[in-house]
Amino acid sequence: MSLPASMSCIEIASPGGPEVLRPTERPVPQPGPGEVLIRVAAAGVNRPDVLQRLGHYAPPPGASDLPGLEIAGTIAAVGPAVDGLAIGQSVCALVTGGGYAQFCLAAAPLCLPFPKNYQAVQAAALPETFFTVWHNVFERGGLRAGESFLVHGGSSGIGTTAIQLAKAFGATVFTTAGDAAKCQACRELGADRAIDYKNEDFVDVIAAATGGRGVDVILDMVGGDYLNRNIKSLAVEGRHVSIAFLQGNKAEVNFLPVIVKRLVLTGSTLRPRPVEDKAAIAAALRAKVWPLLDAGRVAPSIFATFPLEQAADAHRLMERSAHIGKIVLAL
């Protein structure tokens, strides 16, 4: 397959607001060992893209400076030492950057097939949230069938994914969201109790709903003063997993309940980790979650799509937090 010399893409002209996302032309990258080049049909928009645009989340060494952490499309070229992938295959992939472009490099082990009957826009909404939720809720948090689970920000891309997967694997699911419409959407996705955090105290709701026991696992993207409130809401042997901190990355913690209840406080970020680590997550997803996607038992919640050249408008929507689920760029 012949490839063009250049491609359209969206770059960050300088740190700042959505207006700094600028259409431009770049050379088409060439795949190295263990890599494939994907002709991008759709790319997911995620909160880390906004942080990178603001200058708060630099790409790891060697990654593209273009935003975009998840893509879907067809393989256009295959680098050396790649097995099981061929030109023309439809795949979605978790990438370290470069997704806002007509072509993007991906590590071969992080490419997954489109689920049954999926188009590119749906497939592009999978990698970032499903890798993140699977690793943090089920691997780090160890959520098991019969346990209880709380995810903050239930109407976000991460939240909508976490609700569905936790429910599919047999957990009782609690979530917080910012208004009645978002709470209703969370319930429709499977949440047993959606808490309007503007009008209810989730600590009181969890205590009442669990008879004072608390929940087994909490996935937190808020940070700040939520940490101590989460600790109050955890059951004995509970696990608290932090993946972001919208209200700040520092908090004064009372460790007495951590010790008394034998809690685990952990967290992770995926982007800078070695391909080998992320490949293990991809393999687990393919074995345990992709069959659920194929069967329609879980699915990405897509709120809006934008053409690539309107990436700034997609970021404006994300920053308003008016969406429920995923925002996707369609090429």
C-alpha positions in Angstrom: 0.0 0.0 0.0 1.5 3.3 -1.0 1.6 6.0 1.6 1.6 9.8 1.3 4.6 11.7 2.4 2.6 14.0 4.6 -0.6 13.9 6.7 -3.1 16.3 8.3 -3.0 16.5 12.1 -3.7 18.7 15.1 -0.8 20.1 17.0 -0.6 22.1 20.3 0.9 25.4 19.1 1.7 26.4 22.7 0.2 25.7 26.1 -3.2 27.3 26.5 -6.9 27.1 25.8 -8.6 25.1 23.1 -7.7 27.7 20.5 -4.1 26.5 20.6 -5.1 23.2 18.9 -3.9 24.0 15.3 -4.4 22.1 12.1 -1.1 21.5 10.4 0.8 19.0 8.1 3.5 16.6 9.3 5.5 13.8 7.7 3.8 10.4 7.9 5.7 8.4 10.6 7.4 5.1 9.7 6.9 2.1 11.9 9.9 0.7 13.7 10.5 -2.8 15.2 7.4 -4.0 17.0 5.2 -1.2 15.6 2.4 -0.7 13.1 1.2 2.4 11.3 -2.5 2.9 11.5 -4.5 4.9 9.0 -6.7 6.6 11.6 -10.5 6.7 11.1 -11.4 7.9 14.6 -9.6 9.1 17.7 -10.9 9.4 21.3 -10.7 12.6 23.2 -9.7 12.2 26.9 -9.0 14.4 29.9 -5.2 13.8 29.6 -5.3 15.4 26.2 -6.7 18.6 27.8 -4.0 18.4 30.5 -1.3 18.1 27.8 -2.8 21.0 25.9 -2.6 23.1 29.1 1.1 22.2 29.5 0.5 20.0 32.6 1.1 16.5 31.1 4.1 16.2 28.9 4.4 13.1 26.6 6.9 10.5 27.7 10.3 10.4 26.1 10.1 9.2 22.5 6.3 9.7 22.2 4.7 12.0 19.6 4.0 15.5 20.8 0.6 15.4 19.1 -2.3 14.8 21.4 -4.4 11.7 21.2 -4.1 8.4 23.3 -6.5 6.1 21.5 -7.3 5.4 17.9 -9.1 3.1 15.5 -8.6 2.5 11.9 -6.8 0.1 9.5 -3.2 -1.0 9.5 -1.3 0.8 6.7 2.2 -0.5 7.3 3.9 -3.0 9.5 7.4 -2.7 11.0 9.9 -5.4 11.6 9.3 -8.1 14.2 5.5 -7.9 14.2 3.5 -11.1 14.2 -0.2 -11.6 13.8 -1.0 -8.2 12.2 -1.2 -7.4 8.6 -1.9 -4.4 6.3 -5.6 -3.8 5.9 -6.7 -5.2 9.3 -9.1 -3.1 11.4 -7.8 -2.4 14.9 -8.1 0.0 17.8 -5.0 0.8 19.9 -3.8 2.5 23.0 -1.0 4.9 22.0 1.3 7.3 23.9 0.4 10.2 21.6 -0.2 11.2 18.0 -3.8 10.1 17.8 -5.1 13.5 16.4 -3.7 12.7 12.9 -4.5 10.8 9.7 -1.7 8.3 10.6 -0.4 7.2 13.9 2.1 4.7 15.2 1.1 2.0 17.7 2.9 -0.8 19.5 1.7 -4.0 17.9 0.8 -5.7 21.3 -1.5 -2.8 22.1 -3.6 -3.3 19.0 -7.0 -5.0 19.5 -9.5 -6.1 16.9 -12.8 -4.2 16.5 -15.5 -5.9 18.5 -18.3 -7.6 16.5 -20.3 -5.2 14.4 -18.3 -2.1 15.6 -17.4 0.8 13.4 -14.3 3.0 13.9 -16.0 5.6 16.1 -17.2 3.0 18.6 -13.8 1.2 18.6 -11.9 4.4 19.1 -13.8 5.0 22.3 -12.5 1.8 23.9 -8.7 1.7 24.6 -8.0 4.5 27.0 -10.9 3.9 29.3 -11.0 0.1 29.1 -7.3 -0.3 29.7 -7.5 2.1 32.6 -10.6 0.6 34.2 -9.5 -3.0 33.8 -6.1 -2.4 35.3 -7.1 -0.2 38.2 -10.4 -1.7 39.2 -9.8 -5.4 38.6 -6.0 -5.8 38.8 -4.9 -3.1 41.3 -8.2 -2.9 43.1 -9.0 -6.6 42.9 -12.8 -6.1 42.6 -14.5 -9.5 42.7 -18.1 -10.7 42.2 -20.3 -10.0 45.2 -18.2 -7.0 46.3 -19.3 -3.4 46.3 -17.7 -0.6 44.2 -17.8 3.2 44.1 -16.6 5.2 41.1 -16.6 9.0 41.2 -17.5 10.9 38.0 -19.8 8.2 36.8 -20.9 10.1 33.7 -17.3 10.5 32.4 -15.7 8.1 29.9 -13.9 6.3 32.7 -17.1 6.3 34.9 -19.4 4.9 32.3 -16.9 2.1 31.5 -16.3 1.3 35.2 -20.0 1.1 36.0 -20.6 -1.3 33.1 -17.6 -3.6 33.8 -18.1 -3.7 37.6 -21.8 -4.6 37.1 -20.9 -7.2 34.4 -18.5 -8.9 36.7 -21.0 -9.1 39.6 -20.4 -6.1 41.8 -22.9 -3.8 43.5 -22.2 -0.4 41.9 -22.3 3.1 43.5 -21.4 6.2 41.6 -21.4 10.0 42.0 -22.5 12.5 39.3 -23.2 16.2 39.0 -27.0 16.4 38.3 -30.1 14.4 38.0 -29.7 13.7 34.2 -26.2 12.3 34.7 -27.4 10.2 37.7 -30.2 8.7 35.5 -27.7 7.9 32.8 -25.5 6.1 35.3 -28.5 4.1 36.5 -29.3 3.1 33.0 -25.8 1.8 32.5 -26.2 -0.4 35.6 -25.4 1.6 38.7 -27.4 0.4 41.7 -27.2 3.8 43.3 -26.2 7.1 41.6 -25.5 9.9 44.1 -26.0 13.6 43.1 -22.9 15.0 44.8 -24.2 18.5 44.6 -27.3 17.6 46.7 -26.2 14.5 48.6 -23.1 13.5 50.7 -21.8 10.3 49.3 -20.3 9.4 52.6 -23.7 9.4 54.3 -25.4 7.6 51.3 -22.8 4.8 51.3 -23.0 4.4 55.0 -26.8 4.1 54.9 -26.9 1.8 51.9 -24.3 -0.6 53.3 -25.4 -0.6 56.9 -22.3 1.2 57.9 -20.0 -1.4 56.3 -18.7 0.7 53.4 -17.6 -0.4 49.9 -14.8 -2.7 49.0 -13.2 -0.7 46.1 -13.2 3.0 45.2 -11.9 4.4 41.9 -11.1 8.0 42.5 -10.4 10.8 39.9 -11.1 13.7 42.2 -8.3 13.7 44.8 -8.0 16.6 47.3 -10.4 16.4 50.2 -12.2 13.4 48.7 -9.4 11.2 49.9 -10.4 11.3 53.6 -14.1 11.0 52.7 -13.3 8.0 50.6 -11.4 6.4 53.5 -14.5 6.8 55.6 -16.5 5.1 52.9 -14.3 2.0 52.6 -15.0 -1.3 54.3 -12.5 -3.3 56.2 -9.8 -4.6 53.8 -11.1 -2.0 51.3 -9.0 -0.8 48.3 -8.7 2.8 47.2 -7.3 3.4 43.7 -6.4 6.9 42.5 -6.0 7.7 38.8 -6.4 11.5 38.7 -6.8 14.5 41.0 -9.2 17.1 39.6 -9.3 18.8 43.1 -5.5 18.6 43.7 -2.8 16.0 44.2 -2.2 16.8 47.9 -4.2 16.0 51.0 -3.7 15.7 54.7 -4.6 12.1 55.6 -5.8 10.6 58.9 -4.0 7.2 58.8 -5.8 5.8 61.8 -8.7 4.4 59.8 -6.3 3.1 57.2 -4.5 1.1 59.9 -7.7 0.0 61.8 -9.5 -1.1 58.6 -6.4 -2.5 57.0 -6.9 -0.5 53.8 -4.9 -0.4 50.6 -4.2 3.0 49.0 -2.8 2.6 45.5 -2.9 4.3 42.1 -1.4 4.2 38.7 -0.9 5.9 35.3 -0.5 4.0 32.1 1.0 6.4 29.6 4.7 6.2 30.6 4.7 2.5 31.4 6.6 0.0 29.3 4.9 -1.6 26.4 5.3 -5.0 28.1 3.1 -3.8 31.0 0.4 -2.5 28.8 0.6 -5.6 26.6 -0.4 -7.8 29.6 -3.4 -5.6 30.1 -4.3 -5.8 26.4 -4.2 -9.6 26.6 -6.4 -9.7 29.6 -8.9 -7.4 27.9 -9.0 -9.5 24.8 -9.6 -12.7 26.9 -12.1 -11.3 29.5 -13.7 -8.1 28.2 -13.8 -8.4 24.4 -16.3 -11.2 24.6 -18.6 -8.9 26.6 -18.2 -6.3 23.9 -18.9 -8.8 21.1 -22.0 -9.9 22.9 -23.3 -6.4 23.5 -23.2 -6.8 27.3 -21.1 -3.7 27.7 -20.5 -0.8 25.2 -18.9 2.6 25.0 -21.2 5.5 25.7 -20.5 8.0 22.9 -21.9 11.5 23.6 -20.6 13.4 20.6 -18.3 13.2 17.5 -16.4 16.0 15.9 -14.4 16.2 12.7 -10.6 16.2 13.3 -10.3 19.9 12.4 -12.8 20.8 15.2 -10.7 19.3 17.9 -10.8 22.6 19.8 -14.6 22.4 20.0 -14.3 18.8 21.3 -12.0 20.1 24.1 -14.4 22.9 24.9 -17.2 20.4 25.4 -14.9 18.3 27.6 -13.9 21.2 29.8 -17.6 22.2 30.3 -18.2 18.6 31.7 -21.5 18.7 29.9 -21.0 15.3 28.3 -22.0 11.8 29.4 -19.5 9.2 28.2 -17.0 9.6 25.4 -16.1 12.3 22.9 -14.6 11.1 19.6 -12.9 12.8 16.6 -14.0 11.3 13.3 -11.6 11.5 10.3 
